[in-house]
Amino acid sequence: MTAVDDLDSKPPEAVRLAVSRADNAAVVVAELKGQLTAARPSFILLFVPHRLQLDDLAQAVRTGFPDTVVFGCTTAGQITPRGYEDDALLAIAFERRHFRVASTLFKPISPVSIAEVVSQTERLASQFRATPGRKRLALIFADGLSKQEDILMAALEAGLKDVPVFGGSAGDGLRFERTHVLRNGEFHSNAALLLLLETDLAFNGLGFDHFQPTETCMVVTSAVPEERLVLEINGSPAAEEYARLVKVPVAELSPTIFAENPVLVRNGNLYHVRAIQQNQGKHGLTFLSAIDDGLLLRLGRGKEIIRTLDSGLAVADKDGEAPDFILGFDCYLRKLEIKRKGLDAAASEQFRQRRVVGFNTYGEQHLGVHVNQTFVGVAFFRPKGSMPL
């Protein structure tokens, strides 16, 4: 079955999609090429399952797409035209008549040099000459184990000024061993990939979760901020206190428990999830976002996740028309919760209906803020009288 067979009767116009579920890198690229014969891409994005051998895939991409710019990252799952998948490689070919792209690689990003990120970003923006009548946005794909996305996003916001930034942290399934971004035919760890896009399409940014704060508060009383490691909460060992508050034994703490019992931080009038990644040592908890001594947290309570997904994806342009496609960055913890509740078929149907494609992340980037357990995306609307380049 090809990717086209998986789509509804009216596939996207501004991108072409291809999917391979093969195990061999050469076969994967051959299948992608076969499905993209009608594409005339400005660039291709690849969202890669953790099971593939990356050196082999990089070589196959260089050989199979010698004249095409290819970017991408490893993932904790994919959103294909079928919906949620775990082992598929998704390719999105952005049509050159609607998109232009410039890119830069930040490496290393642990630790982040704020001055270098700002300088490199400003240089990229100044060298990428604007086309009258077109709009700009940026996509960022960062090493999801770098623990640097919060600082990186602040630096990017300073460098890009009024250009909106969206993206996701690269994943590694549920192994949490090593994540990579792809640029110029090579996979890089301890790196972040910035894509500056120019398009003639109207677009809207999306960002939503399904949690509300409870009255249960906790204070971080001992932390190692550079490691996103919390040692104590409310003066007690962090894992023990968290387990007490969510009413489960410490031995039963797991990614699923963390997904369904997140902790929230307040930023102005909004609450953002500070997701727990895993137990660390005997008593510690590692987080997927910035953490520090004295930080006030609230335990979150989930709302109905499919209903919030439906309402969050229900966007339209000024003429009331649905998006041509939505590029989505969906936290792997959301997927874990959805699967545990047996709602993955319902979520996948929502994605199919709204033409959502993308990947499951270790963290999401939304308008200058690094967040967790959130769906972030960009809805691109159907072209109207566009001029080809």
N, C-alpha and C positions, 0 to 999 in steps of 0.2 A: 504494500500500500504506500503511495506517495503522500507527501504533505498536502498536495492539492486535493487528494481524496478525503483528507481529514477536515477540510475547510467547509464552511457553509456555502450556499449557492452564490454568494457575492463576496469573493475574497478581497483583501485590501488592494488598493490601486497604487499606493505610494511605495510599497515594499513587496518583495517576493519572499516566500518562506520555503524552507527545505528542512527535512528532518531525516536523520539516520540513526538507526538503532543497532548498527553493526559493531562488532568488536575490533575489527582490523582497521587501522587508521587509513590505509590506502583505499579500502572499500568504502569507508565513511565519506571521504572526499569525493570519490567517484560517484556515489549516490547523490551527494549534494550538487555536484556539477550537473548531473542529469536532470535534477529538478529545477535548476536555475538557468536553463538554456535560454529562456525568454527575458531574463533579467539584464538590465544595463546599469549596473550598480556604481554609485559613487564610492561605496564601501560596503563591507559585509561584517556583521557582528556574529560571532560564534559563542554560544553558551554551552560549555563543555561538561559532561558528566565526569565524576572523579575516577571512574573505572578505566578510562582510556590512558594509554601511555603517551605522555605529552611530547617527548622528543620525536617519536614516530609521527604523531599528529602534526607537529610543526613542520617536519620535512614534507609530509604529504600536502599540507596547505601551500607551502612554497612552490612545490612542483605543480599542484593542481590549479592554483590561482596565481600564476606568475605576474599577471598584469592587473591584479585587483588588490586594493588595500583591504587587509583583513585585520580586525581587532577582536577582542573577546576576553573571556575569563572562565575559570573553573567555577563550579556551582555546587549548591546543596540541593539541587533539583531544578527541573525545567518546567516552564509553562509553554507548551507547544499548542498547535491547533487542536489537539485532543484535550487539552487541559493540563492538569498536573501529571508530570512524569518524573522518574528518578534516573533513568539510564539512557535518555535520548540526547543526541547532539542537535541543537537547534541553530539554524543559520537564518539570519535576517538580512536580505540584500536591500539596501536603501537606494531607490532609483535616483540616478544622477540628475534627472530633470527636476527633481524636487529637493535634493539635498547636496550641500557641499560640506566638506569636513577638513579640519586641521587637528593635529594631535601632538601631544607631548607626553613624555614618560618621566615621572618623578621616581628616582631611585638613587640611594635607598630612602625609605620613608620612616625608618625606625633608627634614630629619632628623626622627626620632621625638622627641616630647616625652614622656618616660616619666611625668612627673607628670600631664600632661594625659590620657594614655591611662588611667592608673590612676583618676583622678578621674572621667572620662567613663564608664568601665566600672562603677565602683562606683555611680554615679548611675543608670545603666541598670538594674543588678541590683536596686537598692532600689525603683525605681519600678515594676518588673515584679512585681506581687504574686503570691505563690506560691499554687497550688491544692493543697489537701491530697491526698496520695496520688499526686501526679505528680512526675516526675523532671526534672532540668534538664541540658542540655548546651549548648555553644556551638559555632558554626561561624564560621570566619574566612576571608575571601577578600581577599587583599592584592595590590597592584600587584606583579607578579612581576619588575619591573625596578627596584624601589625600593632594593634592597640593604639593607632595614631589617627583614626578617622576624624575625631573631634577637632584636633588641632589642624589637620589638613583642610577640613571644611572651612574653618575660620580664615585660614590663609587664602583659600580659593575665593571666598567671598570678597576679600580685600583686593585680590588681583583682578577679578572679573567684573567688579563694580555691580552694574545693574543686569548682568546676564544671569538668568536663573539656572541653577545647577540641580541635577537629579542623578541618582545612581544607586549602586548597590555594592556591598563588600563581597569579594569573591569567596566562594565556599570550597569545601572539601568533603562533600557528603556530610556524614555525622562523625567523621574521624578526627577533625580538628588538628591535623598534622601539618599540612602545607597548602597554601593557596597561591594561585598564579593569575597574572593578566597577560594578554597576548597582544604584541605589537611588532610589526616588521618581521613576521615569521618566527618570532621567538617568544617563549613563555618566560615571565619574570616573576620571582617572588620578592618580598620586601620592596614592593613597588606599587605605584598607582598610575593609572592611565586616564588622561584627560582628553576628551573629544569635544572640540568646539564645533557645533553644527550651525549651518545657515540653511533656512528652508523658506519656501514660498507657502507652506501650509500653515493654517491657523493651528494653535495647540493650547492645551490647558494642562497645568500640573495637577497631580492628584497626590493626596497624602491622608491616610486615615487608619485608625486602629479600632478595636472594639472593646475598649476598657473604660471603666469609670473608677474614680478613687473611692476607697472605703474610709471608714474612720480609724482603721488600724494603722498607726504610725510607727516608724522605726528610725533610729538615728545611727549612722555609721560612726562607731566610736574608735575603730582602728582599721586603717587601710594602707595599702601600698599603691598609690595612685598610678605610678608608671606601669604597673602590672595589671591594673584594673582588678585588684585583689582586695576583698574585704575580709578582715580577720575577726572583727567583732561587730555585732549589732546590739544596741541597747546594753552595752557592757558585757555581753555574753558571747561565747563562740558563735560566729556568724551562721554556720550551717545549723547548729542546734537551735538558735533563736528563730531563724526563718522556719525551720521545720515545726517548731512549737506554734508559731503564728498561723501556719497553714494547716495545722492539725494532722500531720503525718509523721511517722518515725523517720529519723535521720537516714536510716538505711534505705528508705524508699524514695529519697530524693532522686529525681531523674529529669531529663530534658522535658518530658511530658508534664511533670509537676511544675517545673519552672515556667513552661508555656502557659499553663492554666492559672497560675498564681503569680503574675508579674508584679514588680515593684515600679512605682511611678514617681517621677520628680515633677515639681511645678515650675513652669517658666512663664511668668506673667499670669495670665488667666488660663493657660493651657497646661495639661499634663502630658508628659512624654514617658514612654516605657524605658526603663533601664534594665534590660533583660539580663538574667543570670545565664551564664554559659554552662557551668558545671561546678561540681565540688572540686576543691583544691586542697590536697592534703587531708588532714583529719577534720579540721574545723572551718576551713576557708571556703569562700565562694568567689569565683571569677565572673566578671561581668563583661558584656559586649559593648559597653559605652563607658564614658569617663565616670570615675567615682573618686570620692575624697573624704577625708575625716570631716565629721560634722554635717555631712549631707543628710537632709531630711527626706525620708522616703515614705510613701504610702503604699499599702497593699492594694492591688487593683482587683476589680471584679469584672468578669467578662459579660458583655452583652451578646445577643444572638449573632453569631459570626457570619452566617450566610445572609441574614437580613442586612447587616452593615456592609457586607461585600456588595450586595445588590444596590443599595443606595449609594455607596461610594463610587461605583462604576457608572452610575446613571448620569453621565455628563452629555452635554449637547453644545453645538456651536450657536452662533447668534441667530441662525435660521432654524434652530430646533433639530438639526440633523445629528445623528449619532456619529461617533468617531470612525474614521477609516480603519484605524487600529490603535491599540493602547500598548505602549511599551511598559512592561511591569516589572517591578523589583519587590518581591514578596518575601518577608522574613521566613526562614525555615521553621521557626517556632510556631508561626501561624499554620503552616502545613502540618506540623506534628499534631497540633490540637485538632485540626479539621479531620485528619485521618483517624485519630483515636476515637472521635465521636461518630465515625462512619459517614462523614459529610463530604468526602473527597469527590464523589460523583456529582453532588449538587454544586460544589465549588467549581469543578471542571466545566459543568454546563454553563455557569455564569461566565466563565472565561471564554468559552466558545461563542456564546451569544454576543459578547462585547468585543470579540476579536482581540483578546489580550494575549500577548506573547512576551516571554521574558524568562526570569529565573528566580530561584529561591536563594536568598542572601544570608550572610552572617551579620548584616546591618544595612541600614538604608540611609541615603543622603537626600535630604529634602530642603531646598531653599536655604542653604547655609547651616543646617543643623543635622548632626548625625543622630539617628533614632534607631529603635529596635521594635520588633514585633508589630511592624507597621507595613501597610501596602503603600508603596510610592510608585508613581507612574507618570507618564506623559501621554495624553490623548491627542493624537494627530487627526485632523479632520480632512475629509475628502477634498482633493484639489478642485479649484473652481477657476477655469480659464487660465491655468498656469502656462507660462512660456517656457519651452525647453531651453536648456543651456547648450 
